[in-house]
């Protein structure tokens, strides 16, 4: 997998439709605010500060757009707060994301980011199930894999796989923004989406 690529910040807006200037396929990155979305995006494009973390995680309502190699738009929407957020807040976030995803005409798929050290949250499971039922291709990127030993990683994968075991579930990819483990595998799937193989095979 190539290590250098062209990646540029397109812009940020509370109204994502304003920034859909180029008819490029979209990859959307979803996850709670402290799960490492920005670090994962930076690792994918091999840039340290393309995507920046907010000084107040969970508070921003902006959608961030990045153009990658003139092939993709990486979309980083608002996170859904920390793990212990209210049910009403989770519900509002789900409706907001569902509305956005339904209108994303150039959508290739979704990278749903979770922390490999913890069980999927209620909203992780709800979003994974909704994506599967909506037939939207998804990858479950289990971030922070470098924090676990090999044995712990296997145990975590087995546990999370069991919790996300339903028809149409996405492919699970352990990932580390620090060691870059999983980067090539994630790019393989994204490029397969781009080539039209929506099952990532």
Short mmCIF file of the C-alpha atoms (twelve columns), coordinates in Angstrom:
data_MODEL
# 
_entry.id   MODEL 
# 
loop_
_atom_site.group_PDB 
_atom_site.id 
_atom_site.type_symbol 
_atom_site.label_atom_id 
_atom_site.label_alt_id 
_atom_site.label_comp_id 
_atom_site.label_asym_id 
_atom_site.label_seq_id 
_atom_site.Cartn_x 
_atom_site.Cartn_y 
_atom_site.Cartn_z 
_atom_site.pdbx_PDB_model_num 
ATOM 1   C CA . UNK A 1   0.000   0.000   0.000  1 
ATOM 2   C CA . UNK A 2   1.407   3.375   -0.943 1 
ATOM 3   C CA . UNK A 3   2.388   5.645   1.939  1 
ATOM 4   C CA . UNK A 4   2.171   9.017   0.200  1 
ATOM 5   C CA . UNK A 5   -1.017  10.539  -1.121 1 
ATOM 6   C CA . UNK A 6   -2.611  13.882  -1.725 1 
ATOM 7   C CA . UNK A 7   -5.033  14.867  1.004  1 
ATOM 8   C CA . UNK A 8   -6.535  18.317  1.413  1 
ATOM 9   C CA . UNK A 9   -8.983  19.895  3.795  1 
ATOM 10  C CA . UNK A 10  -12.079 20.981  1.856  1 
ATOM 11  C CA . UNK A 11  -13.934 22.725  4.655  1 
ATOM 12  C CA . UNK A 12  -16.261 22.402  7.623  1 
ATOM 13  C CA . UNK A 13  -19.889 23.317  8.031  1 
ATOM 14  C CA . UNK A 14  -22.946 22.579  10.127 1 
ATOM 15  C CA . UNK A 15  -24.746 22.124  6.794  1 
ATOM 16  C CA . UNK A 16  -22.794 19.372  4.984  1 
ATOM 17  C CA . UNK A 17  -24.621 19.915  1.696  1 
ATOM 18  C CA . UNK A 18  -22.857 23.277  1.350  1 
ATOM 19  C CA . UNK A 19  -19.506 21.501  1.008  1 
ATOM 20  C CA . UNK A 20  -20.501 18.877  -1.526 1 
ATOM 21  C CA . UNK A 21  -18.741 20.760  -4.305 1 
ATOM 22  C CA . UNK A 22  -17.144 17.824  -6.097 1 
ATOM 23  C CA . UNK A 23  -19.044 14.722  -7.223 1 
ATOM 24  C CA . UNK A 24  -16.636 12.376  -5.453 1 
ATOM 25  C CA . UNK A 25  -17.563 9.148   -3.664 1 
ATOM 26  C CA . UNK A 26  -17.863 9.591   0.092  1 
ATOM 27  C CA . UNK A 27  -16.441 7.522   2.914  1 
ATOM 28  C CA . UNK A 28  -17.993 8.507   6.232  1 
ATOM 29  C CA . UNK A 29  -16.260 7.955   9.569  1 
ATOM 30  C CA . UNK A 30  -18.538 7.487   12.553 1 
ATOM 31  C CA . UNK A 31  -17.771 6.998   16.225 1 
ATOM 32  C CA . UNK A 32  -17.974 8.611   19.589 1 
ATOM 33  C CA . UNK A 33  -15.932 11.733  20.173 1 
ATOM 34  C CA . UNK A 34  -13.083 10.161  22.155 1 
ATOM 35  C CA . UNK A 35  -12.562 7.047   20.039 1 
ATOM 36  C CA . UNK A 36  -9.785  8.468   17.856 1 
ATOM 37  C CA . UNK A 37  -11.555 9.352   14.595 1 
ATOM 38  C CA . UNK A 38  -9.146  12.141  13.685 1 
ATOM 39  C CA . UNK A 39  -6.074  10.043  14.468 1 
ATOM 40  C CA . UNK A 40  -7.414  7.204   12.317 1 
ATOM 41  C CA . UNK A 41  -8.054  9.534   9.362  1 
ATOM 42  C CA . UNK A 42  -4.587  11.071  9.730  1 
ATOM 43  C CA . UNK A 43  -3.045  7.589   9.803  1 
ATOM 44  C CA . UNK A 44  -4.906  6.538   6.655  1 
ATOM 45  C CA . UNK A 45  -3.636  9.515   4.643  1 
ATOM 46  C CA . UNK A 46  -0.214  9.493   6.345  1 
ATOM 47  C CA . UNK A 47  -0.592  13.038  7.609  1 
ATOM 48  C CA . UNK A 48  -0.139  14.123  11.208 1 
ATOM 49  C CA . UNK A 49  -2.462  17.095  11.368 1 
ATOM 50  C CA . UNK A 50  -4.904  16.922  8.475  1 
ATOM 51  C CA . UNK A 51  -7.810  16.066  10.764 1 
ATOM 52  C CA . UNK A 52  -7.619  17.895  14.071 1 
ATOM 53  C CA . UNK A 53  -9.152  16.902  17.347 1 
ATOM 54  C CA . UNK A 54  -11.512 19.357  18.967 1 
ATOM 55  C CA . UNK A 55  -10.553 21.075  22.208 1 
ATOM 56  C CA . UNK A 56  -14.056 20.265  23.424 1 
ATOM 57  C CA . UNK A 57  -14.811 16.704  22.260 1 
ATOM 58  C CA . UNK A 58  -18.489 15.973  21.863 1 
ATOM 59  C CA . UNK A 59  -19.423 19.646  21.542 1 
ATOM 60  C CA . UNK A 60  -18.747 20.433  17.882 1 
ATOM 61  C CA . UNK A 61  -21.644 20.070  15.453 1 
ATOM 62  C CA . UNK A 62  -19.522 20.489  12.337 1 
ATOM 63  C CA . UNK A 63  -18.988 18.126  9.413  1 
ATOM 64  C CA . UNK A 64  -15.371 18.095  8.186  1 
ATOM 65  C CA . UNK A 65  -14.560 17.192  4.564  1 
ATOM 66  C CA . UNK A 66  -11.207 16.004  3.186  1 
ATOM 67  C CA . UNK A 67  -10.410 15.218  -0.447 1 
ATOM 68  C CA . UNK A 68  -8.069  12.252  -0.899 1 
ATOM 69  C CA . UNK A 69  -6.141  11.625  -4.143 1 
ATOM 70  C CA . UNK A 70  -8.990  13.236  -6.088 1 
ATOM 71  C CA . UNK A 71  -10.815 9.911   -5.605 1 
ATOM 72  C CA . UNK A 72  -12.625 10.091  -2.279 1 
ATOM 73  C CA . UNK A 73  -14.200 12.524  0.088  1 
ATOM 74  C CA . UNK A 74  -13.493 11.525  3.671  1 
ATOM 75  C CA . UNK A 75  -16.321 12.882  5.808  1 
ATOM 76  C CA . UNK A 76  -15.832 13.344  9.547  1 
ATOM 77  C CA . UNK A 77  -19.239 14.246  11.053 1 
ATOM 78  C CA . UNK A 78  -19.912 15.184  14.667 1 
ATOM 79  C CA . UNK A 79  -19.123 12.455  17.163 1 
ATOM 80  C CA . UNK A 80  -21.745 11.272  19.571 1 
ATOM 81  C CA . UNK A 81  -20.162 12.353  22.829 1 
ATOM 82  C CA . UNK A 82  -18.575 10.093  25.357 1 
ATOM 83  C CA . UNK A 83  -19.777 6.616   26.272 1 
ATOM 84  C CA . UNK A 84  -22.091 7.825   29.031 1 
ATOM 85  C CA . UNK A 85  -24.390 10.109  27.088 1 
ATOM 86  C CA . UNK A 86  -28.102 10.372  27.601 1 
ATOM 87  C CA . UNK A 87  -30.522 8.228   25.644 1 
ATOM 88  C CA . UNK A 88  -32.154 11.333  24.184 1 
ATOM 89  C CA . UNK A 89  -28.776 12.614  22.920 1 
ATOM 90  C CA . UNK A 90  -28.016 9.229   21.356 1 
ATOM 91  C CA . UNK A 91  -31.415 9.288   19.685 1 
ATOM 92  C CA . UNK A 92  -30.863 12.757  18.218 1 
ATOM 93  C CA . UNK A 93  -27.435 11.778  16.917 1 
ATOM 94  C CA . UNK A 94  -28.839 8.613   15.309 1 
ATOM 95  C CA . UNK A 95  -31.589 10.552  13.536 1 
ATOM 96  C CA . UNK A 96  -29.111 13.185  12.348 1 
ATOM 97  C CA . UNK A 97  -26.737 10.579  10.934 1 
ATOM 98  C CA . UNK A 98  -29.518 8.508   9.377  1 
ATOM 99  C CA . UNK A 99  -30.853 11.589  7.617  1 
ATOM 100 C CA . UNK A 100 -27.390 12.465  6.331  1 
ATOM 101 C CA . UNK A 101 -26.636 8.929   5.152  1 
ATOM 102 C CA . UNK A 102 -29.936 8.624   3.305  1 
ATOM 103 C CA . UNK A 103 -29.164 11.803  1.355  1 
ATOM 104 C CA . UNK A 104 -25.540 10.917  0.571  1 
ATOM 105 C CA . UNK A 105 -25.985 10.001  -3.105 1 
ATOM 106 C CA . UNK A 106 -22.268 9.261   -3.600 1 
ATOM 107 C CA . UNK A 107 -21.892 7.201   -0.431 1 
ATOM 108 C CA . UNK A 108 -19.523 4.239   -0.786 1 
ATOM 109 C CA . UNK A 109 -19.630 3.079   2.797  1 
ATOM 110 C CA . UNK A 110 -19.119 3.815   6.463  1 
ATOM 111 C CA . UNK A 111 -16.154 3.234   8.760  1 
ATOM 112 C CA . UNK A 112 -17.648 2.740   12.219 1 
ATOM 113 C CA . UNK A 113 -14.871 3.266   14.763 1 
ATOM 114 C CA . UNK A 114 -14.926 1.612   18.175 1 
ATOM 115 C CA . UNK A 115 -12.414 1.136   20.990 1 
ATOM 116 C CA . UNK A 116 -11.164 -2.440  20.909 1 
ATOM 117 C CA . UNK A 117 -10.641 -2.387  24.682 1 
ATOM 118 C CA . UNK A 118 -14.337 -1.999  25.435 1 
ATOM 119 C CA . UNK A 119 -17.601 -3.621  24.459 1 
ATOM 120 C CA . UNK A 120 -19.581 -1.768  21.762 1 
ATOM 121 C CA . UNK A 121 -21.813 0.896   23.269 1 
ATOM 122 C CA . UNK A 122 -25.561 0.883   22.747 1 
ATOM 123 C CA . UNK A 123 -25.270 3.474   19.995 1 
ATOM 124 C CA . UNK A 124 -22.414 1.518   18.339 1 
ATOM 125 C CA . UNK A 125 -24.690 -1.506  18.114 1 
ATOM 126 C CA . UNK A 126 -27.693 0.545   17.007 1 
ATOM 127 C CA . UNK A 127 -25.714 2.192   14.209 1 
ATOM 128 C CA . UNK A 128 -24.104 -1.082  13.092 1 
ATOM 129 C CA . UNK A 129 -27.517 -2.746  12.922 1 
ATOM 130 C CA . UNK A 130 -29.090 0.206   11.071 1 
ATOM 131 C CA . UNK A 131 -26.283 0.195   8.493  1 
ATOM 132 C CA . UNK A 132 -26.739 -3.532  7.938  1 
ATOM 133 C CA . UNK A 133 -30.514 -3.249  7.620  1 
ATOM 134 C CA . UNK A 134 -30.061 -0.312  5.216  1 
ATOM 135 C CA . UNK A 135 -27.578 -2.343  3.132  1 
ATOM 136 C CA . UNK A 136 -24.874 0.282   3.551  1 
ATOM 137 C CA . UNK A 137 -21.377 -1.271  3.408  1 
ATOM 138 C CA . UNK A 138 -19.548 -0.869  6.693  1 
ATOM 139 C CA . UNK A 139 -16.212 -1.577  8.314  1 
ATOM 140 C CA . UNK A 140 -15.905 -1.870  12.074 1 
ATOM 141 C CA . UNK A 141 -12.485 -0.352  12.805 1 
ATOM 142 C CA . UNK A 142 -11.452 -1.407  16.298 1 
ATOM 143 C CA . UNK A 143 -9.075  1.374   17.211 1 
ATOM 144 C CA . UNK A 144 -6.301  1.432   19.837 1 
ATOM 145 C CA . UNK A 145 -5.313  -2.183  19.175 1 
ATOM 146 C CA . UNK A 146 -1.751  -1.336  20.226 1 
ATOM 147 C CA . UNK A 147 -2.997  -1.001  23.809 1 
ATOM 148 C CA . UNK A 148 -3.631  -4.761  24.030 1 
ATOM 149 C CA . UNK A 149 -1.397  -7.810  24.046 1 
ATOM 150 C CA . UNK A 150 -1.820  -10.394 21.298 1 
ATOM 151 C CA . UNK A 151 -3.865  -12.618 23.606 1 
ATOM 152 C CA . UNK A 152 -6.036  -9.710  24.766 1 
ATOM 153 C CA . UNK A 153 -6.609  -8.658  21.165 1 
ATOM 154 C CA . UNK A 154 -7.836  -12.119 20.179 1 
ATOM 155 C CA . UNK A 155 -10.165 -12.212 23.184 1 
ATOM 156 C CA . UNK A 156 -11.510 -8.743  22.372 1 
ATOM 157 C CA . UNK A 157 -12.089 -9.676  18.719 1 
ATOM 158 C CA . UNK A 158 -14.034 -12.788 19.711 1 
ATOM 159 C CA . UNK A 159 -16.147 -10.830 22.189 1 
ATOM 160 C CA . UNK A 160 -16.940 -7.939  19.837 1 
ATOM 161 C CA . UNK A 161 -17.586 -10.274 16.907 1 
ATOM 162 C CA . UNK A 162 -20.176 -12.047 19.024 1 
ATOM 163 C CA . UNK A 163 -21.894 -8.788  19.938 1 
ATOM 164 C CA . UNK A 164 -22.052 -7.620  16.316 1 
ATOM 165 C CA . UNK A 165 -23.118 -10.929 14.821 1 
ATOM 166 C CA . UNK A 166 -26.112 -10.242 12.598 1 
ATOM 167 C CA . UNK A 167 -27.023 -10.463 8.913  1 
ATOM 168 C CA . UNK A 168 -25.122 -7.919  6.853  1 
ATOM 169 C CA . UNK A 169 -22.625 -7.103  9.593  1 
ATOM 170 C CA . UNK A 170 -19.490 -5.280  8.476  1 
ATOM 171 C CA . UNK A 171 -15.956 -6.598  8.332  1 
ATOM 172 C CA . UNK A 172 -13.937 -6.153  11.540 1 
ATOM 173 C CA . UNK A 173 -10.467 -4.605  11.265 1 
ATOM 174 C CA . UNK A 174 -8.263  -4.157  14.366 1 
ATOM 175 C CA . UNK A 175 -6.514  -0.819  13.955 1 
ATOM 176 C CA . UNK A 176 -3.818  1.259   15.589 1 
ATOM 177 C CA . UNK A 177 -3.049  4.826   14.636 1 
ATOM 178 C CA . UNK A 178 0.226   4.504   16.537 1 
ATOM 179 C CA . UNK A 179 1.636   1.322   14.974 1 
ATOM 180 C CA . UNK A 180 -0.424  1.587   11.744 1 
ATOM 181 C CA . UNK A 181 -1.647  -1.965  12.215 1 
ATOM 182 C CA . UNK A 182 -4.742  -2.447  10.067 1 
ATOM 183 C CA . UNK A 183 -3.986  0.494   7.769  1 
ATOM 184 C CA . UNK A 184 -3.285  -1.610  4.684  1 
ATOM 185 C CA . UNK A 185 -6.306  -3.816  5.335  1 
ATOM 186 C CA . UNK A 186 -8.573  -0.801  5.712  1 
ATOM 187 C CA . UNK A 187 -7.274  0.689   2.460  1 
ATOM 188 C CA . UNK A 188 -7.793  -2.643  0.694  1 
ATOM 189 C CA . UNK A 189 -11.478 -2.574  1.595  1 
ATOM 190 C CA . UNK A 190 -11.918 1.116   0.750  1 
ATOM 191 C CA . UNK A 191 -10.331 0.601   -2.667 1 
ATOM 192 C CA . UNK A 192 -12.564 -2.427  -3.258 1 
ATOM 193 C CA . UNK A 193 -15.567 -0.213  -2.545 1 
ATOM 194 C CA . UNK A 194 -14.203 2.284   -5.019 1 
ATOM 195 C CA . UNK A 195 -13.865 -0.435  -7.634 1 
ATOM 196 C CA . UNK A 196 -17.475 -1.448  -7.171 1 
ATOM 197 C CA . UNK A 197 -17.095 -4.513  -4.975 1 
ATOM 198 C CA . UNK A 198 -19.428 -3.335  -2.229 1 
ATOM 199 C CA . UNK A 199 -18.926 -6.462  -0.196 1 
ATOM 200 C CA . UNK A 200 -15.216 -5.795  0.143  1 
ATOM 201 C CA . UNK A 201 -14.295 -9.204  -1.284 1 
# 
